[in-house]
Amino acid sequence: MDRLTGKVAIVTGGAQGMGAATAREFVAQGARVVIADVAEADGVALANELGAAASFVRLDVSDESQWQGARDHALEQFDRIDVLVNNAAVSYFVGVEDIEADKVLRVLSINVMGAMLGVKTIAPVMRTQGAGVVINISSLDGLRGVNGMSPYVASKWAVRGLTKAQALELGPVIRVLSIHPGGVNTAMGNPTGASEDEVNLGYTRVPLRRVGRPEEIAKVTAFAASDDASYVTGAEIAVDGGWTAGHYHVGLPGGPEA
Ligand SMILES: NC(=O)c1ccc[n+]([C@@H]2O[C@H](COP(=O)([O-])OP(=O)(O)OC[C@H]3O[C@@H](n4cnc5c(N)ncnc54)[C@H](O)[C@@H]3O)[C@@H](O)[C@H]2O)c1
């Protein structure tokens, strides 16, 4: 499939997990990709694996000057920037009464400010070119709440709202949308490295009854980045196995047995 032929994308957090799957999928669909991450060894290894269609740049998304460096790197390597995938994020497991301000600020700086600075730095390039797409990776935790992760939940709701504001301001030149993965089998979604079968035991109340694979999110991101999604902006796309579809009543059709 060559849905992304001729396009150049920056994928933040592209060294591992969903970002790496996105870089691989984009290259498979014809794009050239800048893998932008703080994880240099993994990022360089992936860029080497993908060959001439990929390049690594070190980027801490919370640092504006590093964004300028990533923009310049992309233009030097590939001459243009058509797609920005704001994927980099960190999580923080903590109770609402135990939060530490500096750790909350770190989550917000990376997950929210990172996506803001990315648009600030890259949108002008897209505007000059006359078109572009920004994909902000939020979460199912940007569609509903979850216990033990309030700073992360706040950050992902912020990314969802930010997407609406960016879409309003950057249209009609640039499309902006948010993708909301469910549980995905990456270091973040499966921190203990349990087997997929073991992880799936926690998905008995998810309609598709299993964890997502990074490639399954990447394929939707590639569609959203492509011209096949030319009338999609300001939208939120859940890729969550149905997790946010609703709640099962025990003993009623489709629900667990009483
Ligand atoms: N895994 C899940 O279950 C899940 C579910 C919903 C949403 N998400 C979201 O999907 C995205 C990717 O998650 P993942 O599961 O692949 O996570 P991951 O932890 O496997 O990978 C995150 C990547 O981001 C990079 N990163 C961290 N801080 C950075 C910074 N300051 N600047 C640049 N890069 C940085 C890391 O080095 C890493 O390569 C994130 O936005 C995450 O919130 C994940």
The ligand as an SDF file (V2000), in Angstrom:
LIG
                    3D

 44 48  0  0  0  0  0  0  0  0999 V2000
    0.2710    1.6220   25.7950 N   0  0  0  0  0  0  0  0  0  0  0  0
   -0.9630    1.9460   26.0930 C   0  0  0  0  0  0  0  0  0  0  0  0
   -1.7150    1.1310   26.6650 O   0  0  0  0  0  0  0  0  0  0  0  0
   -1.5050    3.2870   25.7040 C   0  0  0  0  0  0  0  0  0  0  0  0
   -2.8910    3.4840   25.7910 C   0  0  0  0  0  0  0  0  0  0  0  0
   -3.4290    4.6950   25.3990 C   0  0  0  0  0  0  0  0  0  0  0  0
   -2.6020    5.7030   24.9470 C   0  0  0  0  0  0  0  0  0  0  0  0
   -1.2540    5.5080   24.8770 N   0  0  0  0  0  0  0  0  0  0  0  0
   -0.4540    6.6000   24.3630 C   0  0  0  0  0  0  0  0  0  0  0  0
    0.2360    6.1630   23.1960 O   0  0  0  0  0  0  0  0  0  0  0  0
    1.4650    6.8720   23.0740 C   0  0  0  0  0  0  0  0  0  0  0  0
    2.6130    5.8880   22.9370 C   0  0  0  0  0  0  0  0  0  0  0  0
    2.6340    5.0710   24.0810 O   0  0  0  0  0  0  0  0  0  0  0  0
    3.4920    3.7300   24.1760 P   0  0  0  0  0  0  0  0  0  0  0  0
    2.6200    2.7410   24.8440 O   0  0  0  0  0  0  0  0  0  0  0  0
    4.1190    3.4140   22.8830 O   0  0  0  0  0  0  0  0  0  0  0  0
    4.5960    4.2060   25.2310 O   0  0  0  0  0  0  0  0  0  0  0  0
    6.1240    3.7800   25.4230 P   0  0  0  0  0  0  0  0  0  0  0  0
    6.4420    4.1140   26.8320 O   0  0  0  0  0  0  0  0  0  0  0  0
    6.3490    2.3810   24.9400 O   0  0  0  0  0  0  0  0  0  0  0  0
    6.9080    4.7590   24.4200 O   0  0  0  0  0  0  0  0  0  0  0  0
    6.9260    6.1400   24.6560 C   0  0  0  0  0  0  0  0  0  0  0  0
    8.0820    6.7440   23.8780 C   0  0  0  0  0  0  0  0  0  0  0  0
    8.1080    8.1510   24.1810 O   0  0  0  0  0  0  0  0  0  0  0  0
    9.4380    8.5280   24.4180 C   0  0  0  0  0  0  0  0  0  0  0  0
    9.5000    9.7230   25.2680 N   0  0  0  0  0  0  0  0  0  0  0  0
    9.2620    9.8120   26.6010 C   0  0  0  0  0  0  0  0  0  0  0  0
    9.4690   11.0710   27.0130 N   0  0  0  0  0  0  0  0  0  0  0  0
    9.8470   11.7960   25.9260 C   0  0  0  0  0  0  0  0  0  0  0  0
   10.1890   13.1490   25.7160 C   0  0  0  0  0  0  0  0  0  0  0  0
   10.2230   14.0310   26.7320 N   0  0  0  0  0  0  0  0  0  0  0  0
   10.4960   13.5570   24.4710 N   0  0  0  0  0  0  0  0  0  0  0  0
   10.5000   12.6630   23.4370 C   0  0  0  0  0  0  0  0  0  0  0  0
   10.1970   11.3660   23.5780 N   0  0  0  0  0  0  0  0  0  0  0  0
    9.8690   10.9430   24.8080 C   0  0  0  0  0  0  0  0  0  0  0  0
   10.0710    7.3070   25.0700 C   0  0  0  0  0  0  0  0  0  0  0  0
   11.4940    7.3420   24.9980 O   0  0  0  0  0  0  0  0  0  0  0  0
    9.4430    6.1830   24.2590 C   0  0  0  0  0  0  0  0  0  0  0  0
   10.2020    5.8960   23.1050 O   0  0  0  0  0  0  0  0  0  0  0  0
    1.5490    7.7660   24.3090 C   0  0  0  0  0  0  0  0  0  0  0  0
    1.0370    9.0410   23.9790 O   0  0  0  0  0  0  0  0  0  0  0  0
    0.6340    7.0850   25.2890 C   0  0  0  0  0  0  0  0  0  0  0  0
    0.1440    7.9710   26.2800 O   0  0  0  0  0  0  0  0  0  0  0  0
   -0.6890    4.3370   25.2580 C   0  0  0  0  0  0  0  0  0  0  0  0
  1  2  1  0
  2  3  2  0
  2  4  1  0
  4  5  1  0
  4 44  2  0
  5  6  2  0
  6  7  1  0
  7  8  2  0
  8  9  1  0
  8 44  1  0
  9 10  1  0
  9 42  1  0
 10 11  1  0
 11 12  1  0
 11 40  1  0
 12 13  1  0
 13 14  1  0
 14 15  2  0
 14 16  1  0
 14 17  1  0
 17 18  1  0
 18 19  2  0
 18 20  1  0
 18 21  1  0
 21 22  1  0
 22 23  1  0
 23 24  1  0
 23 38  1  0
 24 25  1  0
 25 26  1  0
 25 36  1  0
 26 27  1  0
 26 35  1  0
 27 28  2  0
 28 29  1  0
 29 30  1  0
 29 35  2  0
 30 31  1  0
 30 32  2  0
 32 33  1  0
 33 34  2  0
 34 35  1  0
 36 37  1  0
 36 38  1  0
 38 39  1  0
 40 41  1  0
 40 42  1  0
 42 43  1  0
M  CHG  2   8   1  16  -1
M  END
$$$$
